[in-house]
Amino acid sequence: MATWTLTPQHKKSAIEKMFFFKEGKIIIMEQGFRWATFSVQSDDRPLTDAELRNDDYYELASIDNDETWEMQDMTDGCWMDVTAGNDETTDEDLAAFNDAWEADWYSGVEAIGWSQDETEYYYYGPLLLTNEDTGEEFYGEPLEDISVSGVPETVKEFVEGYAEHIENMSDEEWDNLGNEDEKSSYTDWFPASINPVRVGTYQVLDTDQEVAWPFQSNILAGTWDGTTWDISVSTTVVKWRGLNYDPTV
């Protein structure tokens, strides 16, 4: 049988749901990951075009030949929610669970009587299916259809469009090219080893490389409280920057 791998086409589209049980109570821990890869064995293509479009969600369970998707990797966890799984689970149960998890992860919650007996995995959004034996790829969202806020994704279209814009610029637009308003610019990027001087909200990156227009920006918002970063979509700040002017003036 051929080996097939399945990944989301967009980041932050892989979900792991872990179910914890205790005396009829249920707690669900849901964690999102930037990227993930699952594999399965099959003589036939395991997903149809409609399934690859994945308009709702796709659960990584068994396929038609009873083979089961196996996780190869889930990388860069970026958020986590802990919720009650039934009416018997109270806010006090959730608070005790969270405290135990923060103190000692699985061992911590097991010590107060919770057992993790079930896990489910889901993909959201369009999917990429690859036959690892032949290299053939099947896309839920064709690459030529992908755009960011209406901006054409292909380099050829972007270059041609920008060249036309430059050719039709007025003398005034040409003279002002690259001269941005001072109050719309930012400082250079600082490494996380250097802390901001002032408390406030900054632009942050959780990777070394900034993704530039016309592609989707990877700049995030992070709040510096004088001691630590508070950022809802990531656990690590690699770089930060702020305004290069006083916004109160």
C-alpha positions in Angstrom: 0.0 0.0 0.0 1.1 3.6 -0.6 1.9 6.0 2.1 -0.2 9.2 2.2 0.4 12.3 4.2 -2.1 15.0 5.1 -1.3 18.6 6.2 -3.3 21.8 6.5 -2.6 24.4 3.8 -2.9 27.2 6.3 -1.1 27.6 9.6 -2.9 27.4 13.0 -5.4 24.9 11.5 -4.6 21.7 13.4 -6.4 20.9 16.7 -5.8 18.4 19.4 -8.6 17.6 21.9 -7.7 15.6 25.0 -10.5 14.3 27.2 -9.9 13.9 31.0 -12.3 11.9 33.2 -13.0 11.8 36.9 -16.0 10.3 38.7 -18.4 11.1 35.9 -16.9 14.5 35.2 -15.2 15.5 31.9 -12.6 18.2 31.2 -11.6 19.0 27.6 -8.2 20.4 26.8 -8.1 21.8 23.3 -4.7 22.9 21.8 -4.0 24.6 18.5 -0.9 24.0 16.5 0.7 26.0 13.6 1.5 22.9 11.6 0.8 19.2 11.7 1.3 16.1 9.5 -0.6 12.8 9.7 0.0 9.7 7.5 -2.0 6.6 6.5 -1.6 3.5 4.3 -3.9 3.0 1.4 -3.9 1.6 -2.1 -6.5 4.2 -3.1 -6.5 7.9 -2.7 -8.0 8.4 0.8 -9.7 11.7 0.4 -11.9 13.2 -2.3 -11.6 16.7 -3.7 -14.6 17.8 -1.6 -13.0 16.3 1.5 -9.8 18.2 0.8 -11.7 21.5 0.5 -12.8 20.8 4.1 -15.6 23.3 4.3 -16.4 22.3 7.9 -13.7 20.2 9.6 -11.9 16.9 9.1 -11.4 14.5 11.9 -8.3 12.4 11.6 -9.7 9.0 12.4 -10.1 5.8 10.3 -10.5 5.8 6.5 -12.6 3.4 4.3 -10.1 0.6 4.5 -10.1 0.8 8.3 -6.5 2.1 8.4 -6.1 4.9 10.9 -4.3 8.3 10.4 -1.1 8.3 12.5 0.4 11.5 13.8 3.9 12.3 12.4 4.2 15.7 14.0 2.3 18.6 15.5 4.6 21.6 15.9 4.5 24.9 17.6 1.5 24.9 19.9 0.1 28.4 19.8 -3.0 28.4 22.1 -4.8 26.2 24.5 -8.3 26.2 26.1 -9.5 24.1 29.0 -13.3 23.7 29.3 -15.9 21.6 31.1 -17.1 18.6 29.1 -20.4 18.1 30.8 -22.7 19.8 33.4 -21.3 17.8 36.3 -17.9 19.6 35.9 -17.8 22.8 38.0 -15.7 25.9 37.9 -13.9 24.7 41.0 -13.0 21.5 39.1 -11.5 23.6 36.2 -9.5 25.8 38.6 -8.1 22.8 40.5 -7.3 21.1 37.2 -5.5 24.2 35.8 -3.4 24.6 38.9 -2.4 21.0 38.8 -1.6 21.1 35.1 0.6 24.2 35.5 2.4 22.6 38.4 3.2 19.2 36.9 1.3 18.6 33.7 0.0 15.1 33.3 1.4 13.9 36.6 -0.2 16.9 38.3 -3.8 16.2 37.1 -3.4 12.4 37.6 -2.4 13.1 41.3 -5.8 14.7 41.9 -7.8 11.9 40.2 -8.1 12.8 36.5 -7.2 10.3 33.8 -6.7 11.2 30.1 -8.3 8.3 28.2 -9.2 9.8 24.8 -7.7 12.1 22.2 -9.2 13.5 19.0 -7.5 15.4 16.1 -9.0 17.8 13.7 -8.0 19.9 10.7 -9.8 23.1 9.6 -9.6 24.7 6.2 -8.2 23.3 2.9 -5.8 20.4 3.0 -2.8 19.1 1.1 -2.7 15.3 0.4 0.6 13.9 -0.8 1.4 10.4 -2.1 4.8 9.9 -0.5 5.6 7.0 -3.0 5.0 9.0 -6.2 5.3 12.6 -4.9 1.9 13.5 -6.4 0.1 16.3 -4.5 -3.6 17.1 -4.2 -4.7 20.5 -3.0 -8.1 21.4 -1.4 -7.4 25.0 -2.4 -5.5 25.3 -5.6 -2.4 27.4 -5.3 -3.5 29.8 -8.1 -6.7 30.6 -6.1 -4.9 31.6 -2.9 -4.7 35.3 -2.3 -4.3 37.7 0.7 -6.9 40.4 0.9 -7.4 40.3 -2.9 -3.7 40.6 -3.7 -2.6 38.1 -6.4 -0.4 35.4 -4.9 1.7 34.5 -7.8 5.0 36.4 -8.2 4.4 36.9 -11.9 1.1 38.7 -11.3 2.5 40.8 -8.5 5.6 41.9 -10.5 3.5 42.7 -13.6 1.0 44.7 -11.5 3.6 46.7 -9.6 5.5 47.4 -12.9 2.3 48.9 -14.3 1.8 51.0 -11.2 5.3 52.4 -11.4 4.9 53.2 -15.1 1.7 55.2 -14.4 2.9 57.1 -11.4 2.7 60.9 -11.4 5.8 63.1 -10.9 4.7 63.9 -7.4 4.1 60.2 -6.5 7.6 59.4 -8.0 9.2 62.2 -5.9 7.6 61.0 -2.7 8.3 57.3 -3.3 9.9 55.9 -0.1 9.3 59.1 1.9 6.8 57.8 4.5 5.1 59.9 7.2 7.3 59.9 10.3 4.3 59.0 12.4 3.6 55.8 10.5 7.0 54.3 11.0 8.4 52.0 13.7 11.7 51.4 15.4 14.1 48.7 14.3 13.3 45.2 15.6 14.9 44.4 19.0 15.7 40.9 20.2 13.7 39.6 23.1 16.8 39.7 25.3 16.4 43.5 25.3 13.3 44.6 27.3 11.2 47.6 26.4 11.7 50.7 28.5 8.0 51.5 28.8 4.9 49.4 29.6 2.6 49.1 26.7 1.6 47.3 23.5 4.2 46.5 20.9 4.5 44.7 17.6 6.2 41.3 18.1 7.4 38.3 16.1 7.5 34.7 17.3 10.0 33.8 14.6 13.3 35.4 13.4 11.9 36.4 10.0 9.2 39.0 9.3 6.9 38.0 6.4 6.5 41.0 4.1 3.6 42.3 1.9 2.0 41.0 -0.3 2.0 37.9 1.8 0.0 37.6 5.0 1.9 39.4 7.8 3.2 37.4 10.8 3.4 40.4 13.0 1.5 40.0 16.3 0.5 42.3 19.1 2.1 41.8 22.5 1.7 43.7 25.8 4.8 44.3 27.9 3.9 44.8 31.6 7.4 45.7 32.7 8.3 42.1 33.5 6.8 39.7 31.0 5.1 39.6 27.6 1.3 38.9 27.5 0.4 37.6 24.1 -2.6 35.4 23.4 -1.6 33.6 20.2 1.9 32.6 21.0 4.1 31.5 23.9 7.4 33.0 22.7 8.5 36.5 21.7 11.6 36.5 19.5 11.6 40.2 18.4 9.7 43.3 19.2 9.4 46.9 18.0 7.5 50.1 18.9 6.6 53.5 17.4 9.6 55.8 16.7 7.6 58.8 17.9 5.6 59.8 21.0 1.9 59.1 20.2 0.8 61.6 22.8 2.3 64.5 21.0 
